[in-house]
Amino acid sequence: MDNHEIGKRGELLAQKHLKEIGYEIITVNYRCKLGEIDIIAYKENYIVFIEVKTRRNTNYGLPYESVSAVKQKKIRKVAAYYLKVNNIFQKNCRFDVVSIEKKGMDYTCEIIQDAF
């Protein structure tokens, strides 16, 4: 399985897990001229912009550690664009990261709420 396939599987697992714990998925793989957000969801009066990171090992750190300051800035810009084009004002927002590790045939999933 290549990195792209592992990433796609991770995003599907993230969606399933998020739904199980009460997130309402609004859209996945939201793209605009500024970039992409993996998942946009709603939970407990928050619009949640979610970055999913999947790794097959921790040789280069934990998955969530790869969400750099540059990536965070880009996600913030895409989120602001999403809110503007959808006329969403006066709503609470936050940025979560779903960190998924592939361990053999199993995956572990950790959600970091309000990650940045």
Backbone as CSV, one residue per row, in Angstrom:
resi,resn,N_x,N_y,N_z,CA_x,CA_y,CA_z,C_x,C_y,C_z
1,MET,0.850,-1.178,0.000,0.000,0.000,0.000,0.900,1.246,0.000
2,ASP,0.673,2.155,-0.952,1.494,3.357,-1.019,0.958,4.444,-0.079
3,ASN,1.715,5.547,0.034,1.348,6.622,0.965,-0.022,7.217,0.659
4,HIS,-0.347,7.359,-0.625,-1.648,7.923,-1.008,-2.786,7.032,-0.512
5,GLU,-2.645,5.731,-0.704,-3.679,4.794,-0.257,-3.813,4.795,1.260
6,ILE,-2.677,4.841,1.957,-2.716,4.894,3.424,-3.396,6.181,3.885
7,GLY,-3.099,7.298,3.222,-3.741,8.568,3.563,-5.245,8.536,3.350
8,LYS,-5.676,7.972,2.216,-7.116,7.876,1.935,-7.814,6.968,2.944
9,ARG,-7.173,5.857,3.264,-7.752,4.958,4.271,-7.840,5.673,5.626
10,GLY,-6.805,6.429,5.958,-6.815,7.194,7.203,-7.957,8.193,7.246
11,GLU,-8.216,8.881,6.126,-9.316,9.846,6.091,-10.670,9.158,6.274
12,LEU,-10.831,7.986,5.668,-12.086,7.242,5.845,-12.262,6.788,7.292
13,LEU,-11.174,6.302,7.902,-11.232,5.902,9.312,-11.538,7.102,10.205
14,ALA,-10.930,8.234,9.893,-11.183,9.448,10.672,-12.655,9.832,10.597
15,GLN,-13.222,9.813,9.391,-14.641,10.154,9.234,-15.520,9.226,10.064
16,LYS,-15.247,7.937,9.984,-16.034,6.956,10.739,-15.939,7.224,12.238
17,HIS,-14.722,7.432,12.715,-14.512,7.665,14.148,-15.176,8.969,14.598
18,LEU,-15.023,10.015,13.795,-15.635,11.296,14.155,-17.157,11.179,14.257
19,LYS,-17.770,10.480,13.308,-19.225,10.279,13.358,-19.627,9.522,14.615
20,GLU,-18.833,8.504,14.972,-19.140,7.695,16.156,-19.137,8.514,17.442
21,ILE,-18.338,9.563,17.487,-18.259,10.361,18.711,-19.010,11.688,18.601
22,GLY,-19.915,11.777,17.616,-20.835,12.897,17.587,-20.537,14.048,16.659
23,TYR,-19.517,13.937,15.820,-19.271,14.979,14.832,-20.239,14.775,13.666
24,GLU,-20.782,15.870,13.168,-21.619,15.826,11.969,-20.746,16.310,10.807
25,ILE,-20.467,15.426,9.878,-19.589,15.769,8.755,-20.360,16.672,7.789
26,ILE,-19.801,17.835,7.507,-20.392,18.769,6.553,-19.856,18.488,5.156
27,THR,-18.547,18.390,5.038,-17.918,18.112,3.748,-16.539,17.502,3.966
28,VAL,-16.072,16.792,2.959,-14.717,16.225,3.006,-13.941,16.716,1.792
29,ASN,-12.647,16.844,1.992,-11.730,17.298,0.933,-12.206,18.597,0.288
30,TYR,-12.501,19.581,1.137,-12.918,20.895,0.640,-11.718,21.562,-0.008
31,ARG,-11.890,21.931,-1.288,-10.803,22.571,-2.037,-11.249,23.934,-2.545
32,CYS,-10.304,24.858,-2.520,-10.511,26.163,-3.130,-9.157,26.619,-3.666
33,LYS,-9.113,27.825,-4.202,-7.873,28.325,-4.794,-6.736,28.465,-3.764
34,LEU,-7.080,28.475,-2.482,-6.078,28.667,-1.433,-5.515,27.365,-0.866
35,GLY,-6.213,26.252,-1.119,-5.738,24.986,-0.572,-6.880,24.032,-0.277
36,GLU,-6.653,23.136,0.688,-7.617,22.093,1.005,-7.721,21.886,2.512
37,ILE,-8.924,21.515,2.925,-9.153,21.067,4.303,-9.730,19.664,4.189
38,ASP,-9.179,18.730,4.956,-9.587,17.331,4.844,-11.054,17.119,5.201
39,ILE,-11.468,17.636,6.347,-12.845,17.436,6.811,-13.334,18.732,7.463
40,ILE,-14.565,19.096,7.139,-15.238,20.181,7.848,-16.458,19.546,8.501
41,ALA,-16.583,19.775,9.802,-17.646,19.119,10.565,-18.276,20.117,11.531
42,TYR,-19.325,19.644,12.180,-20.020,20.438,13.182,-20.138,19.600,14.449
43,LYS,-19.777,20.203,15.577,-19.931,19.508,16.856,-20.067,20.536,17.971
44,GLU,-21.098,20.350,18.766,-21.311,21.167,19.964,-21.181,22.665,19.686
45,ASN,-21.935,23.141,18.707,-21.965,24.554,18.340,-20.658,25.092,17.770
46,TYR,-19.803,24.226,17.295,-18.553,24.620,16.648,-18.522,24.110,15.216
47,ILE,-18.065,24.943,14.322,-17.654,24.463,13.011,-16.202,24.052,13.194
48,VAL,-15.899,22.815,12.853,-14.577,22.261,13.124,-13.876,21.964,11.802
49,PHE,-12.715,22.550,11.636,-11.874,22.315,10.472,-10.832,21.286,10.892
50,ILE,-10.794,20.161,10.176,-10.016,19.014,10.641,-8.954,18.611,9.625
51,GLU,-7.737,18.509,10.094,-6.623,17.982,9.309,-6.384,16.542,9.761
52,VAL,-6.290,15.629,8.801,-6.054,14.217,9.097,-4.635,13.871,8.674
53,LYS,-3.882,13.287,9.581,-2.521,12.845,9.283,-2.400,11.372,9.633
54,THR,-1.930,10.591,8.674,-1.769,9.154,8.862,-0.319,8.779,8.588
55,ARG,0.232,7.955,9.453,1.606,7.474,9.274,1.646,5.978,9.496
56,ARG,2.537,5.336,8.757,2.684,3.883,8.930,3.692,3.536,10.023
57,ASN,4.485,4.527,10.449,5.401,4.331,11.575,5.738,5.707,12.149
58,THR,6.461,5.698,13.243,6.801,6.972,13.895,8.277,7.323,13.733
59,ASN,8.901,6.810,12.691,10.314,7.111,12.448,10.567,8.613,12.313
60,TYR,9.589,9.325,11.797,9.731,10.773,11.606,8.802,11.552,12.540
61,GLY,8.402,10.935,13.631,7.537,11.587,14.600,6.107,11.108,14.495
62,LEU,5.305,11.581,15.408,3.887,11.230,15.433,3.161,11.973,14.315
63,PRO,2.067,11.414,13.829,1.378,12.053,12.700,1.033,13.526,12.931
64,TYR,0.479,13.851,14.088,0.060,15.228,14.336,1.227,16.210,14.352
65,GLU,2.421,15.709,14.608,3.592,16.592,14.642,3.949,17.142,13.258
66,SER,3.391,16.551,12.216,3.704,17.022,10.868,2.807,18.173,10.416
67,VAL,1.910,18.620,11.282,1.080,19.784,10.955,1.875,21.024,11.380
68,SER,2.698,21.490,10.464,3.631,22.595,10.738,2.904,23.931,10.855
69,ALA,3.633,24.935,11.302,3.074,26.289,11.398,2.642,26.786,10.019
70,VAL,3.393,26.443,8.993,3.034,26.838,7.622,1.721,26.175,7.215
71,LYS,1.566,24.888,7.503,0.333,24.161,7.181,-0.845,24.736,7.969
72,GLN,-0.628,25.069,9.234,-1.681,25.660,10.056,-2.160,26.983,9.463
73,LYS,-1.211,27.796,9.024,-1.551,29.088,8.435,-2.393,28.892,7.169
74,LYS,-2.017,27.927,6.359,-2.754,27.645,5.126,-4.175,27.171,5.442
75,ILE,-4.295,26.290,6.426,-5.623,25.789,6.817,-6.483,26.941,7.333
76,ARG,-5.909,27.838,8.099,-6.664,28.997,8.596,-7.193,29.848,7.444
77,LYS,-6.360,30.058,6.430,-6.782,30.853,5.273,-7.921,30.170,4.518
78,VAL,-7.805,28.873,4.320,-8.862,28.130,3.628,-10.148,28.177,4.455
79,ALA,-10.031,28.039,5.766,-11.205,28.093,6.645,-11.881,29.458,6.558
80,ALA,-11.104,30.524,6.574,-11.669,31.875,6.459,-12.394,32.040,5.129
81,TYR,-11.818,31.512,4.072,-12.447,31.563,2.753,-13.771,30.790,2.760
82,TYR,-13.758,29.595,3.332,-14.966,28.769,3.425,-16.082,29.520,4.159
83,LEU,-15.738,30.124,5.289,-16.727,30.858,6.064,-17.293,32.040,5.271
84,LYS,-16.416,32.728,4.566,-16.844,33.904,3.805,-17.768,33.512,2.654
85,VAL,-17.373,32.540,1.838,-18.191,32.184,0.669,-19.508,31.519,1.067
86,ASN,-19.566,30.979,2.260,-20.804,30.357,2.741,-21.598,31.276,3.672
87,ASN,-21.178,32.541,3.759,-21.862,33.541,4.589,-22.091,33.050,6.005
88,ILE,-21.052,32.462,6.573,-21.137,31.977,7.954,-20.430,32.994,8.846
89,PHE,-21.219,33.640,9.662,-20.693,34.659,10.569,-21.170,34.349,11.980
90,GLN,-20.449,34.831,12.944,-20.848,34.698,14.344,-20.980,33.244,14.789
91,LYS,-20.151,32.370,14.248,-20.131,30.963,14.663,-18.782,30.679,15.307
92,ASN,-18.804,29.849,16.318,-17.559,29.410,16.931,-16.877,28.417,15.994
93,CYS,-15.571,28.544,15.875,-14.789,27.640,15.029,-13.597,27.131,15.819
94,ARG,-13.117,25.976,15.403,-11.873,25.469,15.977,-11.194,24.578,14.949
95,PHE,-9.943,24.257,15.240,-9.135,23.441,14.351,-8.680,22.204,15.108
96,ASP,-9.123,21.046,14.636,-8.739,19.771,15.232,-7.787,19.041,14.296
97,VAL,-7.026,18.134,14.863,-6.171,17.242,14.076,-6.514,15.816,14.466
98,VAL,-6.709,14.971,13.460,-6.880,13.546,13.698,-5.566,12.889,13.320
99,SER,-4.958,12.258,14.303,-3.652,11.624,14.163,-3.850,10.112,14.131
100,ILE,-3.494,9.489,13.002,-3.722,8.061,12.821,-2.395,7.358,12.565
101,GLU,-2.173,6.297,13.332,-0.975,5.471,13.154,-1.380,4.090,12.688
102,LYS,-0.707,3.621,11.645,-0.931,2.262,11.163,0.055,1.362,11.884
103,LYS,-0.469,0.372,12.572,0.367,-0.570,13.313,0.019,-1.969,12.834
104,GLY,0.832,-2.483,11.908,0.509,-3.774,11.300,-0.745,-3.629,10.479
105,MET,-1.747,-4.422,10.796,-3.025,-4.349,10.088,-4.025,-3.438,10.809
106,ASP,-3.645,-2.927,11.982,-4.539,-2.095,12.787,-4.153,-0.624,12.694
107,TYR,-5.113,0.224,13.050,-4.904,1.665,13.086,-5.316,2.184,14.458
108,THR,-4.572,3.163,14.961,-4.996,3.867,16.169,-5.338,5.296,15.762
109,CYS,-6.340,5.844,16.402,-6.855,7.157,16.033,-6.903,8.041,17.281
110,GLU,-6.269,9.192,17.189,-6.288,10.168,18.291,-6.786,11.497,17.751
111,ILE,-7.735,12.091,18.449,-8.252,13.401,18.046,-7.708,14.458,18.988
112,ILE,-7.049,15.440,18.405,-6.538,16.557,19.194,-7.471,17.730,18.918
113,GLN,-8.331,18.041,19.895,-9.272,19.141,19.729,-8.568,20.467,19.970
114,ASP,-8.982,21.462,19.203,-8.425,22.812,19.329,-6.897,22.754,19.257
115,ALA,-6.399,22.044,18.257,-4.967,21.778,18.126,-4.135,23.022,17.843
116,PHE,-4.761,23.992,17.184,-4.041,25.242,16.892,-5.025,26.360,16.660
